[in-house]
Amino acid sequence: MYLSIGLTDAASAESARICAHDVADSDEARDYPVITSPDGRYLAAGPVVFDLKRGKGTCLEGDGDRKTIALAAIRDDGTAYGAVLGKPAASGSEAVVAELDLATGTGEPKVLDAGVRVPYLTSIKGSGLFLDRDDDANVRVSLRRER
């Protein structure tokens, strides 16, 4: 089953492209939360992101050699963080995470080093809220201020 989202050009009101994402059967479907930047400029759900100020949408669905990226957090400056989707990671290995600059309008990803943690939420002043688990599987919540 495919989830198709039409990205429409705000100036001409014409459909510019379709972002089709393959989802599993309903009992296994991914549920992508809708996320926004703290100032509300950027809006995303999974591999689809909109710059509401510019009236543009970007599809982060994989094609050819490019893999799908599902966004998890977006800062006011357009810096976004997400997980690279694809083949399941080996047991015990960490997910591949990427950083994107949405302000450029292209959403070109930069894969981050293994072990880099991305924020669960970002604040207006650039701080990040991080959720993680310790060695005993307890939830660890930390707030990091922008440097």
Wavefront OBJ file of the C-alpha trace (Angstrom):
o trace
v 0.000 0.000 0.000
v 1.253 3.497 -0.832
v 0.652 6.730 1.012
v 0.593 9.511 -1.601
v 0.834 13.164 -0.723
v 0.584 15.821 -3.405
v 2.908 18.791 -3.049
v 1.226 21.834 -4.568
v 2.941 25.009 -5.761
v 1.370 27.803 -3.673
v 1.787 30.449 -6.392
v 0.141 28.526 -9.233
v -2.030 26.134 -7.175
v -0.853 23.343 -9.491
v 0.373 20.006 -8.257
v 4.161 20.073 -8.460
v 4.885 16.446 -7.524
v 3.634 13.414 -5.655
v 5.496 11.982 -2.688
v 4.543 8.294 -2.542
v 5.692 6.301 0.467
v 5.294 2.521 0.713
v 3.699 1.581 4.040
v 3.182 -1.869 5.471
v -0.220 -3.494 5.982
v -2.508 -1.660 8.386
v -1.583 -3.849 11.363
v 2.095 -2.950 10.867
v 1.786 0.569 9.396
v 4.183 3.234 10.559
v 2.521 6.058 12.411
v 4.499 9.203 11.666
v 3.784 11.996 14.107
v 3.309 15.489 12.725
v 6.181 17.665 13.909
v 6.836 21.381 13.596
v 9.676 23.762 14.230
v 9.090 25.801 17.414
v 8.186 28.917 15.380
v 5.772 26.935 13.156
v 7.580 27.635 9.864
v 8.346 23.977 9.104
v 5.830 21.123 9.264
v 6.669 17.459 8.636
v 5.271 13.943 8.863
v 7.679 11.122 8.103
v 9.371 11.756 4.740
v 7.301 14.840 3.805
v 8.225 18.354 4.970
v 6.729 21.751 4.223
v 8.269 25.216 4.514
v 5.071 27.136 5.241
v 6.748 30.546 4.862
v 7.960 29.805 1.321
v 4.940 27.673 0.421
v 7.142 24.753 -0.695
v 7.167 21.061 0.057
v 10.054 18.596 -0.023
v 9.757 14.846 -0.436
v 12.428 12.852 1.418
v 11.228 9.531 -0.002
v 14.058 7.414 -1.339
v 14.549 6.808 -5.032
v 17.381 4.986 -6.727
v 20.430 5.286 -4.459
v 18.801 7.753 -2.049
v 17.108 6.285 1.048
v 13.969 7.554 2.750
v 14.423 9.859 5.748
v 11.686 10.223 8.381
v 12.103 13.468 10.304
v 12.019 13.528 14.093
v 12.815 17.160 15.037
v 13.185 20.529 13.301
v 14.864 23.699 14.568
v 13.701 27.228 13.698
v 16.728 27.731 11.411
v 15.594 24.782 9.260
v 18.053 22.239 10.633
v 16.184 18.937 10.777
v 17.109 15.548 12.215
v 15.732 12.193 11.202
v 16.244 8.483 10.794
v 17.361 6.894 7.549
v 14.832 4.177 6.721
v 15.615 1.055 4.803
v 16.786 -2.403 5.626
v 16.555 -3.176 9.330
v 19.780 -2.526 11.194
v 21.653 -5.521 12.553
v 20.566 -6.620 15.995
v 22.097 -4.352 18.614
v 23.238 -1.744 16.104
v 22.031 1.834 16.192
v 19.824 3.503 13.614
v 21.481 5.699 11.012
v 20.611 9.349 11.646
v 20.923 12.329 9.340
v 20.865 16.104 9.516
v 19.229 18.197 6.792
v 19.197 21.910 6.026
v 15.606 22.667 5.048
v 16.351 26.374 4.578
v 18.070 25.515 1.271
v 14.867 23.939 -0.042
v 16.593 20.787 -1.274
v 16.734 18.788 1.957
v 20.106 17.254 1.097
v 21.013 14.944 4.001
v 24.288 14.655 5.867
v 24.677 11.296 7.629
v 25.833 11.787 11.228
v 28.453 9.673 12.962
v 27.414 6.502 14.761
v 26.336 7.203 18.323
v 25.248 10.807 17.661
v 21.974 11.496 19.450
v 19.362 13.717 17.853
v 16.842 15.776 19.813
v 13.312 14.601 20.422
v 12.186 18.249 20.542
v 13.854 21.599 19.942
v 13.064 24.940 21.565
v 12.834 28.457 20.196
v 16.296 29.271 21.537
v 17.840 26.146 19.973
v 17.991 23.905 23.031
v 17.210 20.234 22.553
v 15.289 17.698 24.609
v 16.848 14.242 24.308
v 15.328 10.893 25.283
v 17.535 7.854 25.674
v 17.890 4.669 27.686
v 20.683 3.794 30.085
v 22.338 0.379 30.384
v 19.474 -0.851 32.610
v 16.837 0.250 30.041
v 15.679 3.152 32.241
v 14.525 6.249 30.357
v 16.972 9.146 30.537
v 15.715 12.656 29.761
v 18.219 15.444 29.201
v 18.014 19.057 28.093
v 20.991 20.529 26.275
v 21.375 24.232 25.650
v 22.675 25.490 22.331
v 26.334 26.463 22.545
l 1 2 3 4 5 6 7 8 9 10 11 12 13 14 15 16 17 18 19 20 21 22 23 24 25 26 27 28 29 30 31 32 33 34 35 36 37 38 39 40 41 42 43 44 45 46 47 48 49 50 51 52 53 54 55 56 57 58 59 60 61 62 63 64 65 66 67 68 69 70 71 72 73 74 75 76 77 78 79 80 81 82 83 84 85 86 87 88 89 90 91 92 93 94 95 96 97 98 99 100 101 102 103 104 105 106 107 108 109 110 111 112 113 114 115 116 117 118 119 120 121 122 123 124 125 126 127 128 129 130 131 132 133 134 135 136 137 138 139 140 141 142 143 144 145 146 147
